[in-house]
């Protein structure tokens, strides 16, 4: 590994991702975040921390989960 002072930050060594690639990366990051959130919620429910899991689910609505009777479920949008 080389020292930071030797790295040229203006060089074109890495290609700039296209808009489609950026969109795909964002979608993958959201999906990864949702999976990690589900894992956290199920762990809390398994430990008997249903209220804490409910709070975490409410703080992260982008995950799309809710806690019902000690279980993690996907939210059902009523429209």
C-alpha positions as CSV (number, residue, x, y, z in Angstrom):
1,X,0.0,0.0,0.0
2,X,1.3,3.5,-0.8
3,X,1.1,6.6,1.3
4,X,-1.8,8.9,0.7
5,X,0.6,11.7,-0.4
6,X,1.6,9.5,-3.4
7,X,-2.0,9.0,-4.6
8,X,-3.2,11.3,-7.4
9,X,-6.8,12.0,-6.6
10,X,-7.4,13.6,-10.0
11,X,-6.4,10.6,-12.1
12,X,-8.9,8.7,-14.1
13,X,-7.9,5.3,-12.7
14,X,-11.5,4.4,-11.9
15,X,-14.3,4.7,-14.3
16,X,-17.3,6.8,-13.4
17,X,-20.4,4.5,-13.1
18,X,-23.3,5.2,-15.5
19,X,-26.7,6.3,-14.3
20,X,-28.0,2.8,-14.7
21,X,-25.1,1.4,-12.7
22,X,-25.7,3.9,-9.9
23,X,-29.4,3.1,-9.8
24,X,-28.5,-0.6,-9.6
25,X,-26.0,0.1,-6.7
26,X,-28.6,2.1,-4.8
27,X,-31.2,-0.7,-5.2
28,X,-28.7,-3.3,-4.0
29,X,-27.8,-1.1,-1.0
30,X,-31.5,-0.7,-0.1
31,X,-32.1,-4.4,-0.4
32,X,-29.0,-5.2,1.8
33,X,-30.2,-2.6,4.4
34,X,-33.6,-4.3,4.4
35,X,-32.1,-7.7,5.0
36,X,-29.9,-6.4,7.8
37,X,-32.9,-4.7,9.3
38,X,-34.9,-7.9,9.2
39,X,-32.1,-9.8,10.9
40,X,-31.9,-7.2,13.7
41,X,-35.6,-7.3,14.2
42,X,-35.8,-11.1,14.4
43,X,-32.9,-11.2,16.8
44,X,-34.7,-8.7,19.1
45,X,-37.9,-10.7,18.9
46,X,-36.0,-13.9,19.6
47,X,-34.6,-12.3,22.7
48,X,-38.1,-11.2,23.9
49,X,-37.5,-7.5,23.2
50,X,-40.7,-7.0,21.2
51,X,-41.1,-3.4,22.2
52,X,-37.6,-2.5,21.3
53,X,-38.0,-4.3,17.9
54,X,-41.3,-2.3,17.4
55,X,-39.5,0.9,18.0
56,X,-36.7,0.0,15.6
57,X,-39.2,-0.9,12.9
58,X,-41.0,2.4,13.4
59,X,-37.7,4.3,13.2
60,X,-36.9,2.6,9.9
61,X,-40.1,2.5,7.8
62,X,-38.1,2.0,4.6
63,X,-37.5,-1.6,5.7
64,X,-41.2,-2.3,5.3
65,X,-41.6,-4.4,8.5
66,X,-43.8,-4.3,11.6
67,X,-43.9,-6.4,14.7
68,X,-47.0,-8.3,15.5
69,X,-47.4,-10.7,18.4
70,X,-43.6,-11.1,18.7
71,X,-43.0,-11.8,15.0
72,X,-41.6,-9.7,12.2
73,X,-44.0,-9.2,9.3
74,X,-44.0,-7.2,6.2
75,X,-46.2,-4.2,6.4
76,X,-49.5,-4.4,4.5
77,X,-50.3,-1.1,2.9
78,X,-54.0,-0.4,3.2
79,X,-55.2,1.8,0.4
